[in-house]
Structure formats: C-alpha cells, structure tokens
Amino acid sequence: MYKIAIFLVLFIYPLLAQNSKTKALLIGINKYENLPKKYWLDGCENDVSIVKNMLKTHFSVDNITTLINEEATRETILKELDKLSQYAKKPSTQIIIFFSGHGSLKKDGPDGDEADGFDETILTYNSTLQGEGDIIDDEIHQVLQNLTALKAHVTMIFDCCHSGSGNRGSTKMRNLERPFSLLSQTAKMEVEKHEAIPGMVFLSACHSYEKEPEYVDKISGKTFGLLTFHLVKAIEEAKQQTITYQWLFEKIHSYYAQIPWTPSPTLSGNKQKIVFAKQLQILPKMAKVTKVQQRKKRVFLNRGSLHNFSKGSIFCLLPPDEVLKIGTNLPKKYLLVKLIDCSPFSSIAKVIRNKGDITHHFPREMHPLLSNNTHIRHVTKNWKALELLHNYGDLRLQLFIEHEFYNEELHRKAISFEYFTAHHPLLSATLKQLEEVNAVKMVSKLQKADAILRVGKKKAAVVWAQGDNILDSSPISKNHEPKGFGPVLLNNSKQSCLKLEDILLHMGKAYNLITLNPIEEWNGFTVDLVDLEEIDESDDIDEIVAIDDEMPSFEDLRQIGFLFHNNTDSDVYPHVIYIDSSLQIQVLYPPKSVPDDVEISVGPGQKRILSGLELESLDENGRETLKIIVSSIHQDFSELELHSLSKSRAQKISETEQTVIGNLLFQSVFSKKRSTFGAFCKRARLLKQPPRWTVLTKRWITTGE
C-alpha cells in the first residue's frame, strides 16, 4: 500500500477578521547533505518561489520567511516553528506553514505511540538514510497544538510523500526508502492518528495506494510539486474574491484529469472554509507589458504558463485606453508579437516582422488587419496584450527510451536512439516512420517526454511519462520484463513493429484528447456519473443521485450514465468521447444515427442523461477517461474513432473541421492533418462571434481481480 503523498491541513476558528496579521514559513529542500544525489529533488525551490509569489500577489502576505536547502536544517526548522508560537500570541493571527521536500518513515521511538511501529517524518537538509535529522509527526503535532491553543489560525501545506515504496521510477517521487525493511505491504499508516482539531480541512493529492510524482510544466520546462503547481494555478485563474476549499479541490481535480496518469486528490473536513481565510485579490484579466527592449524588439508580459500562455501564440499589443469588442476592427495603434519564452508568471514576446509567417492561420478577410501599423518605440509599460491566436503546442507524442533491467534491484537507464537503432533496427525504422508523419518525436530528456519506451531483455513496453504509474505488487526477479502498454517482443519481426506503431498511435491520440483544455472558460455546465442500474424510467431526473466520488473505483460489472446539466441561458450541444484503459476511443453521444424527432441539444436549465456505458470487463486494473465537449453548435466527431483517415478524405476539410474545436481535434488525432506549427486556436473575435466550446472531464478506475 502506498501512503498518501501530499496533504494540506487547515486549522481555523470562525469569524476570522479579514485584516488579520499573517505570518508564512515556506520550506523547500532539493538537496540533502547526507543523501546520495539520486535522492535529491528538482522542484522544491520552484514550489517555494510560486507559493511566495501567490501569497504576496493575491493575499497581500508580506511577512514571509523562506528556508531553502542548506538553510533548512532540523535545528533551523524547529527554531522557526518555535518562533511562530511567539508570533501567534497576537490576536487574530494567521499562520501559514509550507513544506516541499522528502517525507519518509522511521522506526517509532521509545514512547511507542505508533500502532504500526513507525513514525511519519519530513526530511531536513541534514537528514540521513537512517532517519537521523528527521522531524517526526509528533513534533509537528505539538507545534500545531501550541499554535491552536493560542487561538491562531493555522494553514499547513506539506508537498511530500510518506510512502515507503522507494524511488524506483524514472520520475522522481517525494518519498525516501529507508535501508531497513520497515516498509512491508502489511504496514498500514494512518493519515491523521491524533484526534482532529475542530475546524480542520484536509486536502490530499492522492489516495493511499497511489504515488505522487514531481510535475514538469511543459511550457516553462520547470519542475514543481504536482499539487503545489496546480493549487497556485487554480488561485491564479480564480475570478471571484471569495474561494472555498471545495472550489479549490474541484479546480485542482479538473487539472489532474487533463494529465494521462496522475493520482486523485481527496478532500475532507469543512469544505466551505475560505482558502487562507482571506479575500482573493483578482488581477486584471488582460496581460500587460512590464518592460520594453526596443533594440531587441522584445516586450515582457506579466503572464506566463500558470495563465495558459504558451510559446508561439500571437498577441496584439494595444495602448492602455483601447477597448476591443467582438466585431470591431483593430485600433489605429497596435503591434503584433509572438511569444518566444514563458515562465510560470511571465513571458517574453518578439515583434513579428513578416506577416506571411502567420497569415495562413487566420481567415482571409483578416489578412489586411495583420500588418503592424506602429513601431515598438511607441510601446510603453502598461500597454495591453490581447491574444489573437493560441498555440496548443507540438501535438506529436514526445517519446523517451530507457533500458529497464534487474541487478539485485530494479534499474532504469536512458539509452540513445543510436544505441536502440544498433540493437533493434526494424523497431527503430518504425519510430523513424512515425516521426516522418508527425506522429512521434524522439526526445533525449525525460522532462520533455509524454511517454516512455522501456526496453528489457526480450520485451519492451510503453508507459506514460507523467508519474511512475505501473504499480505491480508481484515480486521482481532477474527474469523481470517492463510492464505497460504492450508487451512488444524484441525480435525485430514485422508483427512487433506493427504492434509498437499501433500502441504509439493510440497513445498519441489519447494523450491529446485527455490533455485537451480550452483557453477561454465557458462555465455553467456540470456532468456526474450515475448508476443506470439504480434508475427507473419513472424516476424524476432532479432526484437522481450521482455517484459521490470525484474518482470512483468500479470493481464489478455495471452500467454507468452521464448526467449533464446546462446551467446557462442558451441551448448547447454536448458530445461525449470515451477513452478506455486500452486507449480505444469511442464517441458515445450523440449516436451516429439520430431520428429527426430526437432532440440532441440541451436547453437552458435542463438536465439529461447522455447515453450510457456498460463496463464489460474488469479483468485488469485501469484508468478510463470521459471528455464531454460542449459546443454552441452541433458537430460531428464520429471520425475520431477511426484509426486513420482514408487518402481521399485526408485532404478534405469537413464542416466540423472548419470550427475551432473541430480543427483542433482533428489535428490532435490525425497526424497527417497537423500544421507545421502544431494546432492553433483561431480567435476570430475581430470579425464575429465564433462558435463557443468548452471541455468537461470525468475519470474512474476499474479494479480487476
């Protein structure tokens, strides 16, 4: 069993004053003085940086102490925690404690208060493999008791893992395996063994049987904690001043659902508590210019990857007093720029000199508008940046190759494409062919990968790169072979080549569909899973009870339905796309043949059960995904089920493909439809109101025997 990997605990008393004094202690440890470098982490310093920025920008928290790497010794951390008690003597004090680093277990001390004989710990900079230098859960609990006794309002965020599973995967996990055999499958750890302090809210990044990996932001290339990054992203995207933990949890869960294989967050306690017990300061929606480099023809913007900005996107710079509305022309002064670099909170754009580089992405009637009519010398700080064209990035499946072998313990080592070619020439030729048709891109760094091809002695398998998701409890032996999608026999046969091609094409399609995310929000829709076997035709749809779990687990055969609710004031058209655990894609709604008298749109305020799905086989563990694409017009996505388009069809543009979402989906699924620059979302706001669309995602787990 894997221990819960990340948790956030909030202790708060009611009627917290909005202007309460706030003190934050942020701790991030990538490097460990007494641990081998293979146990060092990558994203903890970045976690502290974005949390600090978030607290200062959105919650006006200025009293912040940070401890990074060598600053975060056991002695210093305990000293700073003790100082919080002195600070908490002031009335209406808000205390925020954030820790990002390794967690682990160690043998219980002489007090023997642990039922399983192990203490949960966080590792400090001077911790050892034997557990010396750790801070145990009892010490942390004592700090919380002291603070709450002083009526302080305490928020704790721990971005670490206390599982004893060890770091056997290519993706780094925030847990440390101790060198003694304390981490048996029978050891059952309690998340909160002390009596819960009243008012506690508990937010976890995953269930006890899951592992939590570090997260690589593909846009900026930087590494973070999975929960930390998406917690900050949710707050950055909030549009209301008061946000609750329920809202935050649902937002984080929606982000997790857009990653092929991630743990599932959980939330317990008072879900309606206000996050950090403070009003959120909403930043202006539109990005602004913060710096101008005239000689380099570059501008710096105050938005980045946390705000869905991406390299290659086209922006229009406007004077601060200009207001653009749908259907209007560009103003007298404007400048077109292209994003060339993005970090989490900022980005850099460069002036577009040749409009021929971008005109083919816009409707013909917009071409006269694309000539820059001002010079960068006229651009100043606080000019606005309006996104005209969003780049969804490279839609090829980024593939990393590594050798997996057993030598007393499991090892994984990157291998070059040249080495793979020398030993497996036919399989290598298959990969080259997939590169030529824009289906796959070979990468040499794991951080850039979407999927990993793991090569063993006689077999190979493919797994998702985001998280070490192959949780296999069977004993590992010297005859071990990689597990995942496959296996593919390493015999250089035509059959093996076809199987590898099929796996990678299906993974590429599934990856792009799962990660599909609209840039502009269109709210007002919900979808819930329901058990159709518990519903009669006579049941009132408003009384149907949904399956109350954000990530349900199904152990037996059953029929599930999808209860869609339209809370907007207009008719909408939902489209249901199902991706099963074997990466097969099926369009469930609307059905392929619909009688004229059957209404497929859902009216304002209406609810409807959209089709149903019978879980036919639960022989193996798996994770399944449902994408509900909501559009303001009816569209035909049935061709997404095809393995490939016929040659006669490949060059044609259907009515659905001419829409933004249709164009994006067909480029995502069919490699031969992709443009050189990846998929772009055309924002024709300057001409007319384009069809609106958004995407909802539901996931569930199937548990086999």
Rosetta blueprint (number, residue, H / E / L):
1 M L
2 Y L
3 K L
4 I L
5 A L
6 I L
7 F E
8 L E
9 V E
10 L E
11 F E
12 I L
13 Y L
14 P L
15 L L
16 L L
17 A L
18 Q L
19 N L
20 S L
21 K E
22 T E
23 K E
24 A E
25 L E
26 L E
27 I E
28 G E
29 I L
30 N L
31 K L
32 Y L
33 E L
34 N L
35 L L
36 P L
37 K H
38 K H
39 Y H
40 W L
41 L L
42 D L
43 G L
44 C H
45 E H
46 N H
47 D H
48 V H
49 S H
50 I H
51 V H
52 K H
53 N H
54 M H
55 L H
56 K H
57 T H
58 H H
59 F H
60 S L
61 V L
62 D L
63 N L
64 I E
65 T E
66 T E
67 L E
68 I E
69 N H
70 E H
71 E H
72 A L
73 T L
74 R H
75 E H
76 T H
77 I H
78 L H
79 K H
80 E H
81 L H
82 D H
83 K H
84 L H
85 S H
86 Q H
87 Y H
88 A L
89 K L
90 K L
91 P L
92 S L
93 T E
94 Q E
95 I E
96 I E
97 I E
98 F E
99 F E
100 S E
101 G L
102 H L
103 G E
104 S E
105 L E
106 K E
107 K E
108 D L
109 G L
110 P L
111 D L
112 G L
113 D L
114 E L
115 A L
116 D L
117 G L
118 F E
119 D E
120 E E
121 T E
122 I E
123 L L
124 T L
125 Y L
126 N L
127 S L
128 T L
129 L L
130 Q L
131 G L
132 E L
133 G L
134 D L
135 I E
136 I E
137 D H
138 D H
139 E H
140 I H
141 H H
142 Q H
143 V H
144 L H
145 Q H
146 N H
147 L H
148 T H
149 A H
150 L L
151 K L
152 A L
153 H E
154 V E
155 T E
156 M E
157 I E
158 F E
159 D E
160 C L
161 C L
162 H L
163 S L
164 G L
165 S L
166 G L
167 N L
168 R L
169 G L
170 S L
171 T L
172 K L
173 M E
174 R L
175 N E
176 L L
177 E L
178 R L
179 P L
180 F L
181 S L
182 L L
183 L L
184 S L
185 Q L
186 T L
187 A L
188 K L
189 M L
190 E L
191 V L
192 E L
193 K L
194 H L
195 E L
196 A L
197 I L
198 P L
199 G L
200 M L
201 V E
202 F E
203 L E
204 S E
205 A L
206 C L
207 H L
208 S L
209 Y L
210 E L
211 K L
212 E L
213 P E
214 E E
215 Y E
216 V E
217 D L
218 K L
219 I L
220 S L
221 G L
222 K L
223 T E
224 F E
225 G E
226 L H
227 L H
228 T H
229 F H
230 H H
231 L H
232 V H
233 K H
234 A H
235 I H
236 E H
237 E H
238 A L
239 K L
240 Q L
241 Q L
242 T L
243 I L
244 T E
245 Y H
246 Q H
247 W H
248 L H
249 F H
250 E H
251 K H
252 I H
253 H H
254 S H
255 Y H
256 Y H
257 A L
258 Q L
259 I L
260 P L
261 W L
262 T L
263 P L
264 S L
265 P L
266 T E
267 L E
268 S E
269 G E
270 N L
271 K L
272 Q L
273 K L
274 I E
275 V H
276 F H
277 A H
278 K L
279 Q L
280 L L
281 Q L
282 I L
283 L L
284 P L
285 K L
286 M L
287 A E
288 K E
289 V E
290 T E
291 K E
292 V E
293 Q E
294 Q L
295 R L
296 K L
297 K L
298 R E
299 V E
300 F E
301 L E
302 N L
303 R L
304 G L
305 S H
306 L H
307 H H
308 N L
309 F L
310 S L
311 K L
312 G L
313 S L
314 I E
315 F E
316 C E
317 L E
318 L E
319 P L
320 P L
321 D L
322 E L
323 V L
324 L L
325 K L
326 I L
327 G L
328 T L
329 N L
330 L L
331 P L
332 K L
333 K L
334 Y L
335 L E
336 L E
337 V E
338 K E
339 L E
340 I E
341 D E
342 C E
343 S L
344 P L
345 F L
346 S L
347 S E
348 I E
349 A E
350 K E
351 V E
352 I L
353 R L
354 N L
355 K H
356 G H
357 D H
358 I L
359 T H
360 H H
361 H H
362 F L
363 P L
364 R H
365 E H
366 M H
367 H H
368 P H
369 L H
370 L H
371 S L
372 N L
373 N L
374 T L
375 H L
376 I H
377 R H
378 H H
379 V L
380 T L
381 K L
382 N L
383 W L
384 K E
385 A E
386 L E
387 E E
388 L E
389 L E
390 H E
391 N E
392 Y L
393 G L
394 D L
395 L L
396 R L
397 L E
398 Q E
399 L E
400 F E
401 I E
402 E E
403 H E
404 E E
405 F E
406 Y E
407 N L
408 E L
409 E L
410 L E
411 H E
412 R E
413 K E
414 A E
415 I L
416 S L
417 F H
418 E H
419 Y H
420 F H
421 T H
422 A H
423 H H
424 H L
425 P H
426 L H
427 L H
428 S H
429 A H
430 T H
431 L H
432 K H
433 Q H
434 L H
435 E H
436 E H
437 V L
438 N L
439 A L
440 V E
441 K E
442 M E
443 V L
444 S L
445 K L
446 L H
447 Q H
448 K H
449 A L
450 D L
451 A E
452 I E
453 L E
454 R E
455 V E
456 G L
457 K L
458 K L
459 K E
460 A E
461 A E
462 V E
463 V E
464 W E
465 A L
466 Q L
467 G L
468 D L
469 N L
470 I L
471 L L
472 D L
473 S L
474 S L
475 P L
476 I L
477 S L
478 K L
479 N L
480 H L
481 E L
482 P L
483 K L
484 G L
485 F E
486 G E
487 P E
488 V E
489 L E
490 L L
491 N L
492 N L
493 S L
494 K H
495 Q H
496 S H
497 C H
498 L H
499 K H
500 L H
501 E H
502 D H
503 I H
504 L H
505 L H
506 H H
507 M H
508 G H
509 K H
510 A H
511 Y H
512 N H
513 L H
514 I H
515 T L
516 L L
517 N L
518 P L
519 I L
520 E L
521 E L
522 W L
523 N L
524 G L
525 F E
526 T E
527 V E
528 D E
529 L E
530 V E
531 D E
532 L H
533 E H
534 E H
535 I L
536 D L
537 E L
538 S L
539 D L
540 D L
541 I H
542 D H
543 E H
544 I L
545 V L
546 A L
547 I L
548 D L
549 D L
550 E L
551 M L
552 P L
553 S E
554 F E
555 E L
556 D L
557 L L
558 R L
559 Q E
560 I E
561 G E
562 F E
563 L E
564 F E
565 H E
566 N E
567 N L
568 T L
569 D L
570 S L
571 D L
572 V E
573 Y E
574 P E
575 H E
576 V E
577 I E
578 Y E
579 I E
580 D L
581 S L
582 S L
583 L L
584 Q L
585 I E
586 Q E
587 V E
588 L E
589 Y E
590 P L
591 P L
592 K L
593 S L
594 V L
595 P L
596 D L
597 D L
598 V L
599 E L
600 I L
601 S L
602 V E
603 G L
604 P L
605 G L
606 Q L
607 K E
608 R E
609 I E
610 L E
611 S E
612 G E
613 L E
614 E E
615 L L
616 E L
617 S L
618 L L
619 D L
620 E L
621 N L
622 G E
623 R E
624 E E
625 T E
626 L E
627 K E
628 I E
629 I E
630 V E
631 S E
632 S L
633 I L
634 H L
635 Q L
636 D L
637 F L
638 S H
639 E H
640 L H
641 E H
642 L L
643 H L
644 S L
645 L L
646 S L
647 K H
648 S H
649 R H
650 A H
651 Q L
652 K L
653 I L
654 S L
655 E L
656 T L
657 E L
658 Q L
659 T L
660 V H
661 I H
662 G H
663 N H
664 L H
665 L H
666 F H
667 Q H
668 S H
669 V H
670 F L
671 S H
672 K H
673 K H
674 R L
675 S L
676 T L
677 F L
678 G L
679 A L
680 F E
681 C E
682 K E
683 R L
684 A L
685 R L
686 L L
687 L L
688 K L
689 Q L
690 P L
691 P L
692 R L
693 W E
694 T E
695 V E
696 L E
697 T E
698 K E
699 R E
700 W E
701 I E
702 T E
703 T L
704 G L
705 E L
